[in-house]
Amino acid sequence: MAAAAHGYPVEVSQTMKPLTAANKLGIYLPATPQEFQHASITRDELEALRADPPEWLVSLRRTGPFPRDVVAHKLKISRSGLARAGVGDALDADEIAALLADPPEWLVRERATYVEVVAEKERVKAKQAER
């Protein structure tokens, strides 16, 4: 908070970069409207977008394109797995559905690897809990 001339604190709203706001909303920044891409977003504005999303946000969340972390989650693989497979920056819902309907070899392999990694993390966590 900053001090006003009269000595009372003045509320200063924190802002975030558009990329940070997009990450918090789980959307792919280049697919957002230009006004969103070039504006500083306050926490209140972010909360307003979450509470009452405009049509463009609803559409992005439904059909994409989705950012890498969301694509990885939907495919049940890691972001590293996407990188190893050479998957581009973003995929939309139709592209993800096509991959899930007829999984290529790399996706089958990455899903198996992901399951192993998660199982190992759980094993280590359980072993640490025993101590």
N, C-alpha and C positions, 0 to 999 in steps of 0.2 A: 504494500500500500504506500502511496505517496502522500506527503503532508500537504494540505491545502494552505493557502495564504493565511487563513484564520486559525490554523493549528489543528484542525480536525482531520482525521484520515480520510482520504478520498479513495474509493474503490477503483482499482485499475484492473480491467479485464485482461487476462492473459490471452494471447493469440498463438495460433500454431500455423505452420506452413501447410499449404494445401496437401502435400504428400503425407504429412502426419495425420491430418484429418481423414484423408482417403484410407490410410492404413487402419485408423480407428473404426471407420465405417465398413471396412472389408471390401473396398471397391478399387478398381483399376483407374488410377488418376488420369491417364491419357484419354479415357472414355468419358470423362465428366465434361460438363459444359465449360466453355472458356472462362466464364465468370468465376466458377469454382476453382479452376486451375490457377488463376492469377490473383486470388484474394487471400488475405489473412483471415483465418477462421477463429472466432472466439469460442470459448468453452460453452457459452450459452447458445451460440449458433449451432454448434455441434449437437448439443442436447436437443435443440429444436428440430434438427434434421433427423435425429433418432426417433423423437416422439411423433413427428408428423412429416414423414419423408415425402418430398415432391415426386412427381411421376418419373422423372429421370433417374432418381435414386432407386425407386421401386423396380423400375425396368432393369437397371444395372444389376441389382441384387438377384433378380429372377433369371436373366438371360446372359449376363456378362457383357463384355469379356471380364474375366475374373483375374485378380492378381495371383502371382505364383503360389503364395501360401494357401489360398483358397483352392486353386487347381490341385495342388498336392493333396490337400485334405479330401477333396471330392474323389480323387483317384486312389486314395488310401496308400500314398507313397510319400517319401520325404521330398523336400525342395531340392536336395542334392540329387535325388533320383531323377527329377525333371531335368536338371542340368546335365547329368550323365547321358540322358536320352536325347539331349539337344532340343528339348521343347522350348519354343519361343517364349516371349514375355507374358502372353496371356492367351487363354482359350475361352471360348464361349460355351454356353450350355450344350449346344448341338455337337460341338467338337468333343466335349467331355463324354456325352452320351454315346457317340460313335466309338470312342476308345473303350468304353465300358462294355458296349455290345459285342465288340469283336477285338478283344485285347491283343495288341501286338506282343511279340516276344519280350521286348524291353519292359513293358508294363507288368507282365506276369512275373518276370525276374525281380523287378523293383518292389512289387507287392510282397513277394516272398522275403526279400531282404528286409523290408520294413517290419514285417511280422517278427522276424528273428531279432531285430534290434529292439523292438518293444518288449519282447519276451525276455531278452537279456537284461534290459533296464529293470523290469519287474523282479527278476531273479536277484539282481544286485540290491535292489531296494528291500526285498524281503530278508536277505541275508544281513543287511545292515540293521534292520529292525530287530533281528534276533539278538544282536549284541547288546 
